[in-house]
Each structure stands twice: as C-alpha cells, then as structure tokens.
Amino acid sequence: MTKKINLWVIITGVAVGIAALALTAFGNPANMGFCIACFLRDIAGATKLHSASVVQYVRPEIIGLILGSTIMAVATGEFKAKAGSSPATRFIIGAFVMIGALVFLGCPLRMVIRMGGGDLNAFVGLAGFAIGILIGIFFIKKGFTLKRNHPVTLTEGMAMPGLMIGLLVLLLAVPTIFMFSEEGPGSKHAPLILSLVIAIAVGALAQKSRLCMVGGMRDAIMFRDFNLIIGFGAIFVTVFLGNLILGNFKGFSTYLQPIAHASQLWNLLGMVLVGWGSVLLGGCPLRQLILAGEGNGDSAVTVLGMVVGAAFAHNFGLAGSAAKLADDGSYSAGGIALAGKIAVGIGFAVLLLISIVNVLKKKKKEGAEV
C-alpha cells in the first residue's frame, strides 16, 4: 500500500459526498447529487440533441466542474494546452462509455452515490465496473496506448472551458433557447447558482487531488497503490453516513431504488463497458471533465463523444428505463430494451477491435525496430 496518503484525495472524496447530499436535499433527483453521465445527457436534451422530454436541463454542475478545474489549474500553474492523442478513437470510446453508463443508469460516480443510498443494484454495477477495468488492464499490459499528446495553442486548450462559459452566459441571458423538462429527472434540480458554486468547488478539489474512479481501481490492481481508491471509499462513507443522519437511508435493497432498474445482467454489462472504455481512455467521465478543464483537448473530444453517445442513447431507445410504481399500485420493473442490449454488444465488439488492433500495431512497430 502507498506509504504516503494524499489527504487531498480524502478531502475531495468527502467534499463530493457532501456536495451530492446537499444538491439532492435542494432538489436534484434522489441518489443523483452528482452524475456525470446523467448531467451530460440532460444537457444533450436541453440543446435539442435528443427529444426525450423527461431528461432535458442545462446542468450547472457540468459547467462548474470544468470551470473549477480551470481555475485551480491556472492558479497552480498546471493549465497546459495539449492534444493530438488519437482524438477520433477517444470520441468513439467516449460515446460507448456513455451508452454503457446509461444502460446502467449512472456513471461510476453515481454508482458510488447509489451504493451509499442503499441501492444493491449499484453493487452489481461495481462488480461489472471492476471486470471492465480488469479487461482494460489486460490490454494496457499487452501494450495498448493512445500515444502521447503534444502542446497546442492556448485557443485549443481553452476550447472546453470557453464552451462552458458560453453555455452559462446563454443559460443566464436567454434560457428560452433551451429545452427544459416539466416532469421526470430533468425537472428536478437544485437552484442554479448553488449548483454552480458547489460544482466549481468540487471541480477545483478534483483537479488538485486527481480523483478518478477508474484510476483508483487501476492503480490498486496494477501498482498496489491505494491512494486514489481511498477517495472512492470516502465518497461512499460520506454519502452513507449522510443518508443515515438525514433519515434518507431505508436499508439495502434492489427494489424501487431511485432512477434504477433491477435487470442485474445489464447493470453488470453496462458497467463492464464503462470500466473497459474508461481504462483505455485513461480516466473515468469525471476525470475527463477535469482534464478538459486543464486544457487537455483530447479529454474535451472525449466529453463531446459522451454527449453524442447520450444523444444516440435517447434517440434510439438504448438507455435503461427505471423501475416505478404507478398510482394504481402496478409495478413496472424497468430494464433494457433490445436496442440497448444490441448497443452494449456492439460496444464490446468496438472496444475489442480497437484494443486488439492497437496492441498488434504496437507489436508490429516494435518488431520493425528490432
């Protein structure tokens, strides 16, 4: 185990947990104080990239996370404009990571928040996430790499922070150009300024600590470095204890958890896709937002790929549907439509192809240099 524990990781994990609890208390959907996949999906809907009326809202949390990262990176001299590391491949992987997350109904961050809320379905997702990370590590050890990026102009590095500033200006000045849900998860949100301020703080801390859901498991498995994974644990413990204190914890169960389904095979497989793809990308969806805020154009492309993946998921019925109890007492189990199952299968095929071709290309190059 790492002898020196980075206290910033623990502080960030606790802060993320508190932020999730606070945002939920002030209006965000239950067990969804922070969810990168869900919030990018809502932004895709608000900007009319998809027409699912129940998931449309310009989430200030995404804007705040990126701008918080930018502020901290500039303040500490870590803002570096760089790009050029397999952008098209990253875009495609990002899209399939998003599809996998929406099959599960949450990113790795929401997975931990759901676990802290007593959702046993999320523990199944955790198992799938770990399996996906192991698959990704297998290919990393075989030589998979998306190569190094290189310095680019400041304009390139500021593309994603600039886009977020523009989105915020439009949201404040002319909100009528966006679509907003009148019911469903998209209609539930904390006050805009509160969400923005909390997210800026979390984004700054995440940039400082390098918090990453995937990185924690990857480093623990590959290097016996448990530094980052402690942040993972800090989020879970904070959310779990917070729910107990607030009276929100009703026990561990798979039944009727908020915005979740109990189709366990697809909870598992959706997160396998997320874990595998995130390892290949070098970070989870949260980490990609933070890196984009630091000036990393490759992560910016990945985030855009996720937004497009969210649009595809809801335009073509790929996302999971939550279990619910109707007013007449009838129970709908939710789950995954055939199109979503096919999409996950295609995602596995695409990641396998990308992984194998990348490894073989590197081996061929190494052989030619001998």
VMD Tcl script that draws the C-alpha trace (Angstrom):
set ca {
  {0.00 0.00 0.00}
  {1.15 3.58 -0.65}
  {3.02 4.76 2.46}
  {2.03 8.39 1.98}
  {-1.67 9.01 1.66}
  {-2.68 12.13 -0.24}
  {-5.02 13.96 2.12}
  {-6.39 15.94 -0.82}
  {-7.93 12.71 -2.13}
  {-9.77 12.12 1.14}
  {-10.84 15.76 1.39}
  {-12.13 15.66 -2.19}
  {-13.99 12.40 -1.61}
  {-15.69 13.82 1.49}
  {-16.48 17.06 -0.38}
  {-18.02 15.14 -3.28}
  {-20.16 13.14 -0.87}
  {-21.34 16.25 0.97}
  {-21.99 18.02 -2.33}
  {-24.09 15.10 -3.58}
  {-26.15 15.08 -0.38}
  {-26.61 18.86 -0.41}
  {-27.62 19.05 -4.06}
  {-30.11 16.22 -3.56}
  {-31.55 17.96 -0.50}
  {-32.02 21.14 -2.54}
  {-33.73 19.49 -5.47}
  {-31.55 17.15 -7.53}
  {-33.01 13.65 -8.08}
  {-32.55 11.14 -5.26}
  {-29.22 9.28 -5.35}
  {-28.13 11.64 -8.14}
  {-26.48 14.58 -6.43}
  {-23.67 14.20 -8.93}
  {-23.80 12.03 -12.05}
  {-21.61 12.96 -14.99}
  {-23.44 10.68 -17.43}
  {-26.90 11.83 -16.35}
  {-25.97 15.51 -16.41}
  {-24.31 15.34 -19.84}
  {-27.43 13.51 -21.05}
  {-29.63 16.30 -19.68}
  {-27.50 18.94 -21.42}
  {-27.76 16.98 -24.67}
  {-31.54 17.09 -24.27}
  {-31.63 20.78 -23.35}
  {-29.65 21.61 -26.51}
  {-32.09 19.53 -28.58}
  {-29.65 16.75 -29.47}
  {-32.29 14.32 -28.26}
  {-36.03 14.68 -27.70}
  {-36.61 12.68 -24.51}
  {-38.71 15.27 -22.69}
  {-38.05 13.95 -19.16}
  {-34.25 14.39 -19.30}
  {-33.67 17.95 -20.55}
  {-31.90 20.55 -18.42}
  {-28.69 22.58 -18.66}
  {-26.95 21.16 -15.60}
  {-24.79 23.87 -13.95}
  {-22.80 21.10 -12.25}
  {-21.05 20.20 -15.52}
  {-20.21 23.84 -16.19}
  {-18.95 24.27 -12.63}
  {-16.79 21.14 -12.60}
  {-14.94 22.20 -15.74}
  {-14.55 25.84 -14.72}
  {-13.45 24.84 -11.20}
  {-10.77 22.66 -12.73}
  {-9.65 25.51 -14.99}
  {-9.46 27.97 -12.09}
  {-7.38 25.60 -9.95}
  {-5.13 24.59 -12.87}
  {-4.42 28.23 -13.76}
  {-3.85 29.16 -10.10}
  {-1.32 26.35 -9.59}
  {0.41 26.69 -12.96}
  {-0.91 23.32 -14.16}
  {-3.02 24.57 -17.05}
  {-1.37 23.13 -20.16}
  {-2.93 23.23 -23.61}
  {-2.26 19.86 -25.23}
  {-3.97 17.49 -27.65}
  {-3.40 15.10 -30.55}
  {-3.64 11.72 -28.83}
  {-5.96 9.64 -31.05}
  {-8.92 12.09 -30.92}
  {-11.24 10.10 -33.20}
  {-10.68 6.91 -31.20}
  {-11.30 8.79 -27.96}
  {-14.54 10.24 -29.36}
  {-15.83 6.76 -30.25}
  {-14.82 5.21 -26.94}
  {-16.37 8.14 -25.07}
  {-19.67 7.57 -26.89}
  {-19.77 3.89 -25.92}
  {-18.77 4.64 -22.31}
  {-21.80 6.91 -22.17}
  {-24.08 4.27 -23.67}
  {-22.87 1.73 -21.10}
  {-23.45 4.23 -18.29}
  {-27.00 4.99 -19.44}
  {-27.79 1.27 -19.69}
  {-26.78 1.06 -16.03}
  {-28.37 4.47 -15.34}
  {-25.34 6.22 -13.92}
  {-21.63 6.92 -14.26}
  {-19.04 5.47 -11.82}
  {-19.57 8.47 -9.54}
  {-23.32 7.93 -9.34}
  {-22.66 4.22 -8.85}
  {-20.88 5.04 -5.57}
  {-23.59 7.53 -4.58}
  {-26.25 4.90 -5.26}
  {-24.31 2.41 -3.14}
  {-24.25 4.90 -0.28}
  {-28.01 5.27 -0.64}
  {-28.60 1.55 -0.19}
  {-29.06 0.56 -3.85}
  {-27.86 -3.04 -4.17}
  {-28.22 -2.79 -7.95}
  {-25.24 -0.44 -7.84}
  {-23.12 -3.11 -6.14}
  {-23.80 -5.31 -9.16}
  {-22.67 -2.37 -11.28}
  {-19.49 -2.17 -9.19}
  {-18.72 -5.79 -9.98}
  {-19.15 -5.08 -13.69}
  {-17.04 -1.93 -13.39}
  {-14.22 -3.94 -11.81}
  {-14.44 -6.61 -14.54}
  {-14.25 -3.92 -17.22}
  {-11.20 -2.38 -15.55}
  {-9.50 -5.80 -15.45}
  {-10.14 -6.25 -19.18}
  {-8.72 -2.81 -19.87}
  {-5.66 -3.51 -17.71}
  {-5.07 -6.73 -19.66}
  {-4.75 -4.74 -22.88}
  {-2.70 -1.99 -21.19}
  {-0.21 -4.66 -20.08}
  {-0.15 -6.00 -23.63}
  {0.95 -2.56 -24.81}
  {-2.27 -0.67 -25.56}
  {-1.71 3.06 -25.80}
  {-3.41 6.04 -27.38}
  {0.04 7.67 -27.57}
  {1.16 10.94 -26.07}
  {-0.42 14.27 -26.76}
  {1.61 17.38 -27.53}
  {1.46 21.11 -26.80}
  {-1.10 23.10 -28.79}
  {-2.25 26.70 -28.85}
  {-3.97 28.28 -25.86}
  {-7.10 28.62 -28.01}
  {-7.25 24.84 -28.34}
  {-6.74 24.31 -24.63}
  {-9.44 26.81 -23.73}
  {-12.00 25.30 -26.11}
  {-13.95 23.36 -23.46}
  {-13.77 25.99 -20.69}
  {-14.78 28.59 -23.28}
  {-17.69 26.44 -24.40}
  {-18.85 26.16 -20.78}
  {-18.62 29.92 -20.27}
  {-20.67 30.43 -23.42}
  {-23.24 27.88 -22.27}
  {-23.52 29.59 -18.89}
  {-23.96 33.03 -20.49}
  {-26.73 31.70 -22.73}
  {-28.39 29.94 -19.80}
  {-28.46 33.15 -17.77}
  {-29.24 35.58 -20.61}
  {-31.57 33.67 -22.95}
  {-32.74 30.48 -21.20}
  {-35.71 30.20 -23.56}
  {-33.48 28.84 -26.33}
  {-33.08 25.61 -24.33}
  {-35.49 22.77 -23.65}
  {-36.41 22.12 -20.01}
  {-38.21 19.08 -18.63}
  {-41.52 19.65 -16.89}
  {-41.51 16.20 -15.32}
  {-39.08 13.37 -14.68}
  {-35.42 13.60 -13.59}
  {-34.74 16.62 -15.78}
  {-37.33 18.67 -13.89}
  {-35.62 18.03 -10.56}
  {-32.71 20.29 -9.84}
  {-31.13 22.39 -7.14}
  {-31.01 26.20 -7.57}
  {-28.75 27.20 -10.45}
  {-26.28 29.39 -8.53}
  {-26.00 26.90 -5.67}
  {-25.30 24.06 -8.10}
  {-22.73 26.15 -9.95}
  {-20.85 27.26 -6.83}
  {-20.75 23.76 -5.31}
  {-19.57 22.26 -8.60}
  {-16.81 24.86 -9.02}
  {-15.51 23.94 -5.56}
  {-15.65 20.22 -6.32}
  {-14.01 20.75 -9.72}
  {-11.15 22.66 -8.11}
  {-10.63 19.95 -5.48}
  {-10.84 17.16 -8.07}
  {-8.17 18.90 -10.15}
  {-5.93 19.24 -7.10}
  {-6.35 15.63 -5.96}
  {-6.56 13.86 -9.37}
  {-9.61 11.98 -8.07}
  {-10.68 9.28 -10.54}
  {-12.99 6.32 -10.07}
  {-11.18 4.25 -12.69}
  {-7.71 5.40 -11.72}
  {-8.24 4.25 -8.14}
  {-9.05 0.66 -9.10}
  {-6.48 0.57 -11.91}
  {-3.64 1.77 -9.66}
  {-4.64 -0.59 -6.85}
  {-4.59 -3.59 -9.19}
  {-1.54 -2.68 -11.31}
  {0.72 -0.95 -8.80}
  {-0.69 -1.79 -5.36}
  {-1.19 1.95 -5.00}
  {-4.35 2.54 -2.97}
  {-4.10 6.32 -2.87}
  {-6.87 7.22 -5.31}
  {-9.20 4.40 -4.31}
  {-9.38 5.90 -0.82}
  {-11.27 8.82 -2.40}
  {-13.73 6.25 -3.76}
  {-14.25 4.96 -0.21}
  {-14.54 8.47 1.22}
  {-17.43 9.27 -1.12}
  {-19.27 6.08 -0.17}
  {-18.79 6.53 3.58}
  {-19.81 10.21 3.45}
  {-22.95 9.54 1.43}
  {-23.90 6.51 3.54}
  {-23.46 8.35 6.85}
  {-25.13 11.46 5.45}
  {-28.18 9.49 4.38}
  {-28.37 7.91 7.85}
  {-28.17 11.31 9.55}
  {-30.72 12.88 7.21}
  {-33.12 9.96 7.58}
  {-32.91 9.08 3.89}
  {-31.46 5.60 4.32}
  {-34.17 2.92 4.18}
  {-31.89 -0.12 4.15}
  {-30.13 -2.00 1.37}
  {-32.46 -3.25 -1.35}
  {-32.78 -3.76 -5.10}
  {-36.47 -2.81 -5.08}
  {-37.68 0.54 -6.42}
  {-34.42 2.37 -5.93}
  {-34.49 5.95 -7.32}
  {-33.89 6.05 -11.09}
  {-32.58 2.47 -11.20}
  {-33.63 -0.92 -12.51}
  {-33.05 -4.44 -11.24}
  {-32.07 -6.07 -14.54}
  {-28.83 -7.28 -12.99}
  {-27.18 -8.76 -16.07}
  {-27.42 -5.39 -17.81}
  {-26.41 -3.46 -14.70}
  {-23.29 -5.61 -14.79}
  {-22.64 -5.49 -18.55}
  {-23.32 -1.77 -18.83}
  {-20.63 -1.04 -16.26}
  {-18.22 -3.55 -17.81}
  {-18.40 -1.38 -20.92}
  {-17.84 1.77 -18.83}
  {-14.87 0.30 -16.94}
  {-13.16 -1.10 -20.03}
  {-13.60 2.04 -22.08}
  {-12.53 4.34 -19.24}
  {-9.27 2.44 -18.71}
  {-8.46 2.76 -22.40}
  {-9.21 6.49 -22.17}
  {-7.08 6.89 -19.06}
  {-9.83 8.13 -16.76}
  {-13.50 7.99 -15.76}
  {-16.08 10.53 -17.00}
  {-15.42 12.81 -14.01}
  {-11.69 12.75 -14.71}
  {-12.28 13.55 -18.38}
  {-14.19 16.71 -17.39}
  {-11.39 17.77 -15.04}
  {-8.70 17.14 -17.66}
  {-10.72 19.10 -20.23}
  {-10.74 21.98 -17.76}
  {-6.93 21.76 -17.51}
  {-6.56 22.38 -21.22}
  {-6.50 18.77 -22.45}
  {-8.09 18.81 -25.90}
  {-8.21 15.02 -26.06}
  {-10.41 14.90 -22.97}
  {-12.55 17.66 -24.47}
  {-13.10 15.46 -27.53}
  {-13.92 12.54 -25.23}
  {-16.54 14.64 -23.40}
  {-18.10 15.62 -26.73}
  {-18.16 11.92 -27.64}
  {-20.05 11.26 -24.42}
  {-22.60 13.95 -25.26}
  {-23.16 12.38 -28.68}
  {-23.39 8.94 -27.04}
  {-26.11 10.29 -24.75}
  {-27.99 11.70 -27.73}
  {-27.80 8.34 -29.52}
  {-28.91 6.52 -26.37}
  {-32.12 8.52 -26.09}
  {-32.84 8.99 -29.78}
  {-32.67 5.25 -30.42}
  {-34.01 3.81 -27.17}
  {-30.70 2.44 -25.87}
  {-30.85 3.75 -22.31}
  {-32.25 1.79 -19.41}
  {-35.67 2.59 -18.01}
  {-36.15 2.89 -14.26}
  {-38.45 0.69 -12.23}
  {-41.51 2.53 -10.97}
  {-44.74 2.11 -9.07}
  {-47.82 3.58 -10.76}
  {-50.58 5.41 -8.92}
  {-52.83 2.37 -9.26}
  {-50.25 0.22 -7.48}
  {-48.98 -1.60 -10.55}
  {-45.23 -2.23 -10.64}
  {-43.04 -1.72 -13.70}
  {-39.64 -3.40 -13.39}
  {-37.93 -1.22 -16.00}
  {-34.79 -2.57 -17.61}
  {-33.23 -2.56 -21.07}
  {-34.88 -2.72 -24.47}
  {-33.48 -4.97 -27.21}
  {-31.87 -1.97 -28.92}
  {-29.91 -1.19 -25.74}
  {-28.72 -4.79 -25.43}
  {-27.55 -4.78 -29.05}
  {-25.76 -1.45 -28.46}
  {-23.85 -2.90 -25.50}
  {-22.84 -5.86 -27.64}
  {-21.67 -3.54 -30.40}
  {-19.78 -1.54 -27.79}
  {-17.90 -4.64 -26.65}
  {-17.07 -5.52 -30.26}
  {-15.80 -2.00 -30.99}
  {-13.65 -1.83 -27.84}
  {-12.24 -5.30 -28.56}
  {-11.39 -4.30 -32.13}
  {-9.77 -1.04 -31.00}
  {-7.82 -2.85 -28.27}
  {-6.53 -5.69 -30.47}
  {-5.64 -3.51 -33.45}
  {-3.82 -1.05 -31.20}
  {-1.79 -3.78 -29.50}
  {-0.93 -5.54 -32.77}
  {0.13 -2.27 -34.36}
  {2.48 -1.56 -31.49}
  {3.97 -5.06 -31.61}
  {4.48 -4.72 -35.37}
  {6.26 -1.41 -34.86}
  {8.46 -2.87 -32.14}
  {9.31 -5.81 -34.39}
  {10.28 -3.50 -37.22}
  {12.61 -1.56 -34.92}
  {14.50 -4.67 -33.78}
}
mol new
graphics top color blue
foreach p $ca { graphics top sphere $p radius 0.5 }
foreach p [lrange $ca 0 end-1] q [lrange $ca 1 end] { graphics top cylinder $p $q radius 0.2 }
display resetview
